[in-house]
């Protein structure tokens, strides 16, 4: 992406997974789209995040690893507004401090999150799941009586192909395999055109073939969306990573290439060697 601002479009009134999106721009003139600085979060005296500073650039695909309790989930909770930090800032672009905004407003700005367990409408078809998720002006009545236009149908069709579910489009989502449900939920997020997508252990429980296809999907998104992939499957991380961030005890222990991370004595001691 070469422009210095990222535009947000639409106007979705809050109904289910829809939300208001007003026209505004994210200032990415310094290339970073997400920047955490000095973030600390404590729970009953335990520091889940300890003066954490972390940033990703526009269109970057970043993998985050670390042992249990390193702060990975809490970091995503802070970014999405689920948890408020004791101190520190979280900026989307140069001007939007996410710590001052509610969760729905952060989602409205284009920060999407995929949890470990897939969450889809199991009694609806794959196609209907994407239709429900698509970003379009829908109030309560619009949602009930909205008719798709050709542009929306084209977007859904393109997403079905991208997530490898075109041949399952009429099937109920509940009939999909675990990995296919993961793909569908990722598609439901992508069709809302997020600027930043946080993915929590997306390859967990997948077959080898599904894991390989998921890696291909994420690599195809590089440059179009900014992705933060939290994962324990090191083979999966190795297939993706240009840059890896290692968290330990709520702080960044190391950032670098996969080779750098795998050969670092500190990382081996606290994570890889276990």
C-alpha positions, -999 to +999 in steps of 0.1 A: +000+000+000+015+033-011-010+059+002-004+075+036-040+071+048-064+042+049-100+051+042-129+035+060-163+034+043-199+025+049-224+031+076-236+001+095-259+006+124-253-018+153-273-050+147-256-083+156-222-083+139-229-051+120-216-018+132-215+019+123-186+028+100-182+065+093-159+079+066-125+088+081-089+079+075-062+062+095-029+081+094-002+056+084+023+082+073+050+066+095+041+031+080+030+016+114-007+009+115-007-005+151+016+006+179+016-003+215+038+017+238+046+010+275+015-011+280+011-026+315-018-047+327-020-063+361-045-088+375-045-092+413-008-082+415+002-104+385+016-084+356+001-099+325+018-072+304+048-055+316+057-022+298+050-039+265+059-020+233+050-036+200+042-023+165+033-037+130+034-020+096+006-016+071+001-049+052+026-068+075+021-104+084+035-109+119+037-140+140+037-138+178+049-167+199+056-173+236+050-197+265+016-199+282+012-168+304+035-147+282+007-121+276-004-130+241-041-131+248-040-101+271-022-081+244-051-089+220-076-080+247-060-046+251-059-039+213-096-048+209-107-028+240-118-059+260-092-050+287-081-015+297-043-011+305-031+003+338-008+025+317+004+029+282-011+037+248-024+017+218-025+036+186-042+027+153-022+048+129-007+080+143-038+096+159-063+070+172-057+059+208-076+027+211-074+028+249-099+056+249-124+038+228-151+011+235-149-023+219-175-016+193-158+016+182-125-003+178-142-029+157-158-001+137-124+013+129-114-020+113-098-041+140-110-077+137-103-106+160-105-143+155-107-164+187-093-200+190-127-216+187-146-210+155-178-190+158-201-193+129-239-195+124-241-233+122-277-236+111-271-212+082-254-220+049-218-210+043-231-184+018-256-170+043-228-167+069-208-145+046-239-125+036-247-118+072-211-106+078-208-084+047-202-047+053-232-028+039-256-001+052-280-022+073-303-010+100-329-033+117-354-031+088-326-031+061-312-063+076-347-080+074-355-069+039-321-062+024-316-076-011-280-082-023-268-062-052-245-077-079-214-061-062-222-078-029-228-111-047-194-108-065-177-101-031-192-131-015-183-153-045-147-140-045-145-147-007-159-182-011-131-189-036-105-173-014-113-194+016-117-226-005-154-231+003-170-224-030-181-261-034-196-260+002-215-227-002-250-242+001-241-266+030-249-257+066-219-243+084-224-269+111-215-297+086-181-283+079-149-297+094-131-278+121-106-263+097-133-253+073-152-235+100-120-216+108-118-206+072-154-195+071-150-173+102-118-158+087-138-151+056-166-135+077-140-111+091-122-104+058-154-096+040-159-067+065-126-052+051-106-050+084-074-029+085-059-052+112-068-088+118-058-106+151-058-144+148-055-165+179-041-200+172-059-203+138-042-236+129-051-254+162-070-287+156-065-285+118-053-314+096-020-311+079-037-302+046-059-276+062-029-261+080-011-258+047-040-242+030-044-218+059-008-207+055-014-201+018-045-180+026-026-158+051+003-153+027-022-142+000-035-115+024+000-101+031+001-065+018-037-062+017-044-065+055-022-063+086-022-096+103-011-106+138-010-144+141-006-158+176+004-195+173+021-224+190+026-246+159+062-237+150+061-254+116+031-232+108+049-201+120+080-210+100+058-213+068+045-178+074+070-157+093+089-128+078+093-114+113+085-131+146+079-115+180+086-135+211+067-125+243+078-136+277+064-124+311+044-097+294+073-081+274+090-085+241+119-109+246+131-108+210+120-098+175+136-111+143+135-137+116+126-173+123+162-183+121+172-157+146+144-167+170+151-204+168+188-200+175+185-175+204+195-190+237+170-170+257+141-181+234+153-217+236+154-216+274+120-200+280+100-214+251+114-236+224+134-258+247+104-268+268 
